[in-house]
Amino acid sequence: MPTTDEKKPTRTLNRANDTDRYVGARIRERRIMLGLSQQQMADLIGVTYQQAHKYERGINRISAGRLHEISQVLGVPVGYFFDGLNNDHSSDLSPRQRMCLELARNFSSIVNERHQDALSQLARVLAAETV
């Protein structure tokens, strides 16, 4: 018989962990790159806005089938969500990464193709100046 001083092994029962948060952050990053809102993403994968939000925050775990569906909607292989997981980098985005994601989201929101082309040309000119 175990004594009261012995500790039982602890298990996580369907609780999200660092991997879940990392995968959620990768989903959010890709969604933003594509210019999708959380509501649009939720509609595309057939869940509520709240559920999509919980997936991205790593609060709720994502089943294998749902992750496959998300990969299809976002146009990436399932492995994309795990790329870089074993690196020592934090899943938090740097200010520069946040700026790039915001730029991509804003660019995809521009409906006028001439404006998109003009912005793209401006970026090329500015990038060439720094070289």
Sequence and secondary structure as in RCSB ss.txt:
>XXXX:A:sequence
MPTTDEKKPTRTLNRANDTDRYVGARIRERRIMLGLSQQQMADLIGVTYQQAHKYERGINRISAGRLHEISQVLG
VPVGYFFDGLNNDHSSDLSPRQRMCLELARNFSSIVNERHQDALSQLARVLAAETV
>XXXX:A:secstr
   TTS      SS   HHHHHHHHHHHHHHHHTT  HHHHHHHHT  HHHHHHHHHTSS   HHHHHHHHHHHT
S GGGGGTTTTSS  SS  HHHHHHHHHHHHHHH   HHHHHHHHHHHHHHHHHT 
